[in-house]
Amino acid sequence: MNLTEFNVWLDAIFFALYAIVLIALVIHFLGSIPKGRFRKKFILGKWPEHDHAPPTQPKLLHHTHMFMMILLAISGMYIRFPFFDGGRIAMRWVHYIAMIIVCVVLLWRLWYAFFSKAKDWREFAITREDAKTALGVVLYYSYISNNKPHGSSKYNVMQKFSYEFFLLLMILQAFTGFALVANPILFGFSPRDVLIGWWLGAIVGSTDLAGWYARTAHYMINWLFIIMTTVHVYLSATEDIPVTLDFFFLKELEVTGGHGHEPHRAPVADAPTQAE
């Protein structure tokens, strides 16, 4: 199979995979109706409670990252499939500028997680407690169980894993993206020469072929981003709309003392309890 045929098969596989993901999400959403979750959340408005609202700085970084990732996905798909004439140069500039902003935001977010006063990196660390709840989380999202286990941390194990995997993909995407730049801007060497030419080029036979491998990996990771973002948006819209609205500054999150759990109210002393 030559490189052109491989690219055609790659396109077909990812478009088909994305269609399967969309169908699966529709089926998953419909499954919330007989389980009673649709009525509970969208009709009765019983969403998880939270003990604090997300800080402003991470939300702003999240917004910037989200919009730049959308630009990267659109411009990247255009570079792969030019769906209108005369836009290749402009789209490449959009892609490059958005790439730089995403890298800056990533470094900023890592600084916030590890070196700012907040130092919230522990909120994303997978612990033994998370490992113990992993099966229960899977059973909850697959509708086998209505009990959603949640440890003492802010996020459940599935959220933590997806965020950490997303970080890994971003690092790989940045590496492969810079490895595609073939202009000699570093003392007569291009980023492609410095990042992959000297080692991958030696393995596969040429720097140009190494660049093709990097471009292929870059394209595949782009599809993974699209799929993961689609699932992320779906879960945000179906599992916790109040947090989603707060992140977009559309409605302030009501802090009720919970910790991301399903709504629960302890009975008040010397007062009758109310059944939900």
RAVENNOR-V93652 format. One record per residue. SS is DSSP state (@ for helix, = for strand, . for the rest). PHI is phi in whole degrees, -180 to 180 (* if undefined). Layout:
ss=SS phi=PHI
ss=SS phi=PHI
//
This chain:
ss=. phi=*
ss=. phi=-82
ss=@ phi=-65
ss=@ phi=-64
ss=@ phi=-63
ss=@ phi=-62
ss=@ phi=-63
ss=@ phi=-63
ss=@ phi=-64
ss=@ phi=-63
ss=@ phi=-61
ss=@ phi=-63
ss=@ phi=-64
ss=@ phi=-74
ss=@ phi=-65
ss=@ phi=-67
ss=@ phi=-62
ss=@ phi=-67
ss=@ phi=-62
ss=@ phi=-63
ss=@ phi=-62
ss=@ phi=-62
ss=@ phi=-64
ss=@ phi=-63
ss=@ phi=-68
ss=@ phi=-63
ss=@ phi=-64
ss=@ phi=-62
ss=@ phi=-65
ss=@ phi=-63
ss=@ phi=-67
ss=@ phi=-72
ss=@ phi=-72
ss=@ phi=-66
ss=. phi=-79
ss=. phi=86
ss=@ phi=-73
ss=@ phi=-62
ss=@ phi=-64
ss=@ phi=-62
ss=@ phi=-91
ss=@ phi=-85
ss=@ phi=-102
ss=. phi=-85
ss=. phi=72
ss=. phi=-93
ss=. phi=-101
ss=. phi=-58
ss=. phi=-90
ss=. phi=-139
ss=. phi=-92
ss=. phi=-162
ss=. phi=-90
ss=. phi=-61
ss=. phi=-63
ss=@ phi=-67
ss=@ phi=-61
ss=@ phi=-61
ss=@ phi=-67
ss=@ phi=-65
ss=@ phi=-64
ss=@ phi=-62
ss=@ phi=-63
ss=@ phi=-60
ss=@ phi=-61
ss=@ phi=-63
ss=@ phi=-66
ss=@ phi=-68
ss=@ phi=-66
ss=@ phi=-64
ss=@ phi=-62
ss=@ phi=-64
ss=@ phi=-65
ss=@ phi=-66
ss=@ phi=-67
ss=@ phi=-66
ss=@ phi=-68
ss=@ phi=-67
ss=@ phi=-60
ss=@ phi=-77
ss=. phi=-129
ss=. phi=-62
ss=. phi=-93
ss=. phi=-153
ss=. phi=-84
ss=. phi=80
ss=. phi=-112
ss=@ phi=-63
ss=@ phi=-65
ss=@ phi=-62
ss=@ phi=-67
ss=@ phi=-65
ss=@ phi=-66
ss=@ phi=-60
ss=@ phi=-64
ss=@ phi=-66
ss=@ phi=-64
ss=@ phi=-62
ss=@ phi=-62
ss=@ phi=-63
ss=@ phi=-64
ss=@ phi=-62
ss=@ phi=-64
ss=@ phi=-64
ss=@ phi=-63
ss=@ phi=-61
ss=@ phi=-63
ss=@ phi=-62
ss=@ phi=-67
ss=@ phi=-66
ss=@ phi=-62
ss=@ phi=-61
ss=@ phi=-71
ss=@ phi=-111
ss=. phi=-127
ss=. phi=-78
ss=. phi=-65
ss=. phi=-69
ss=. phi=43
ss=@ phi=-92
ss=@ phi=-62
ss=@ phi=-65
ss=@ phi=-67
ss=@ phi=-107
ss=. phi=-78
ss=. phi=-81
ss=. phi=-110
ss=@ phi=-63
ss=@ phi=-61
ss=@ phi=-64
ss=@ phi=-61
ss=@ phi=-70
ss=@ phi=-94
ss=@ phi=-59
ss=@ phi=-62
ss=@ phi=-63
ss=@ phi=-65
ss=@ phi=-62
ss=@ phi=-65
ss=@ phi=-67
ss=@ phi=-70
ss=. phi=-93
ss=. phi=70
ss=. phi=-76
ss=. phi=-134
ss=. phi=-95
ss=. phi=-92
ss=. phi=-101
ss=. phi=-67
ss=. phi=-147
ss=. phi=-76
ss=. phi=-80
ss=. phi=-87
ss=. phi=-72
ss=. phi=-116
ss=. phi=-82
ss=@ phi=-64
ss=@ phi=-67
ss=@ phi=-64
ss=@ phi=-61
ss=@ phi=-63
ss=@ phi=-66
ss=@ phi=-66
ss=@ phi=-69
ss=@ phi=-66
ss=@ phi=-62
ss=@ phi=-62
ss=@ phi=-61
ss=@ phi=-63
ss=@ phi=-64
ss=@ phi=-64
ss=@ phi=-65
ss=@ phi=-67
ss=@ phi=-64
ss=@ phi=-62
ss=@ phi=-68
ss=@ phi=-67
ss=@ phi=-66
ss=. phi=-69
ss=. phi=-87
ss=. phi=-78
ss=. phi=-102
ss=. phi=-74
ss== phi=-75
ss== phi=-117
ss== phi=-120
ss=. phi=53
ss=. phi=88
ss== phi=-111
ss== phi=-91
ss=@ phi=-55
ss=@ phi=-63
ss=@ phi=-62
ss=@ phi=-72
ss=@ phi=-85
ss=@ phi=-133
ss=@ phi=-62
ss=. phi=-75
ss=. phi=-115
ss=@ phi=-70
ss=@ phi=-61
ss=@ phi=-67
ss=@ phi=-74
ss=@ phi=-90
ss=. phi=117
ss=. phi=-164
ss=@ phi=-68
ss=@ phi=-62
ss=@ phi=-68
ss=@ phi=-62
ss=@ phi=-64
ss=@ phi=-66
ss=@ phi=-62
ss=@ phi=-64
ss=@ phi=-65
ss=@ phi=-65
ss=@ phi=-64
ss=@ phi=-61
ss=@ phi=-68
ss=@ phi=-66
ss=@ phi=-66
ss=@ phi=-58
ss=@ phi=-67
ss=@ phi=-63
ss=@ phi=-62
ss=@ phi=-61
ss=@ phi=-66
ss=@ phi=-64
ss=@ phi=-65
ss=@ phi=-62
ss=@ phi=-65
ss=@ phi=-61
ss=@ phi=-64
ss=@ phi=-61
ss=@ phi=-67
ss=@ phi=-63
ss=@ phi=-79
ss=@ phi=-108
ss=@ phi=-101
ss=. phi=-158
ss=@ phi=-61
ss=@ phi=-55
ss=@ phi=-66
ss=@ phi=-62
ss=@ phi=-64
ss=@ phi=-65
ss=@ phi=-63
ss=. phi=-96
ss=. phi=57
ss=. phi=-92
ss=. phi=-156
ss=. phi=-66
ss=. phi=-71
ss=. phi=-82
ss=. phi=-89
ss=. phi=-120
ss=. phi=101
ss=. phi=-82
ss=. phi=-144
ss=. phi=83
ss=. phi=-86
ss=. phi=-64
ss=. phi=-53
ss=. phi=-148
ss=. phi=-124
ss=. phi=-76
ss=. phi=-65
ss=. phi=-87
ss=. phi=-61
ss=. phi=61
ss=. phi=-139
ss=. phi=-68
ss=. phi=-82
ss=. phi=-110
ss=. phi=-75
ss=. phi=-79
//
